[in-house]
Amino acid sequence: MGAAQCRGGLGGRARRAINVPDYSKALGVLQQGVDTATGRIDHVVHILSKAPVMAMTPKQMAQRIAA
């Protein structure tokens, strides 16, 4: 089969418009969920970054656990 046959072999079907569902509402709901989760994660990261234990090195942590 040649290239011309491949291109013409669809018989015009490739040119027809396809009916694509509108997912904008569902995507908007998903985006709201992502935004909410991101806000919660940012809050947790902010709290953890202020915790004194986060400034400790692994060696310091091991010493503290052994004590």
C-alpha positions in Angstrom: 0.0 0.0 0.0 1.4 3.4 -1.0 1.4 6.6 0.9 -1.3 8.0 -1.4 -3.5 5.1 -0.6 -3.0 5.5 3.1 -4.0 9.2 3.0 -7.0 8.6 0.7 -8.0 5.3 2.3 -10.1 7.0 5.0 -12.7 8.0 2.4 -13.2 11.5 4.0 -14.0 10.1 7.4 -11.0 11.9 8.9 -12.4 15.2 7.9 -15.7 14.8 9.7 -16.1 16.7 13.0 -16.0 14.6 16.1 -18.3 15.3 19.0 -16.0 16.0 22.0 -17.7 16.2 25.4 -17.3 19.4 27.3 -15.3 18.4 30.4 -14.8 22.0 31.6 -17.1 21.6 34.6 -15.5 18.3 35.7 -12.0 19.7 35.2 -13.0 22.8 37.3 -14.1 20.5 40.2 -10.9 18.6 39.9 -8.9 21.8 39.9 -10.7 23.0 43.1 -9.7 19.7 44.8 -6.1 20.1 43.7 -6.0 23.7 44.9 -7.5 22.7 48.3 -4.9 19.8 48.7 -2.1 22.1 47.7 -3.1 24.7 50.3 -3.2 22.0 53.0 0.2 20.6 52.0 1.6 24.2 52.0 0.3 24.6 55.5 1.8 21.4 56.7 5.2 22.2 55.1 5.1 25.7 56.8 4.5 24.1 60.2 7.2 21.5 59.7 9.7 24.0 58.5 9.4 25.9 61.8 9.9 22.7 63.9 13.3 22.7 65.7 13.7 19.0 64.9 14.0 19.8 61.2 17.2 21.8 61.8 18.9 18.7 63.4 21.4 16.6 61.5 21.0 12.9 61.4 23.9 12.6 63.8 22.2 15.0 66.3 19.0 13.1 66.0 20.7 9.7 66.7 22.4 11.3 69.8 19.1 12.6 71.0 17.4 9.2 70.5 20.3 7.4 72.3 20.1 9.8 75.3 
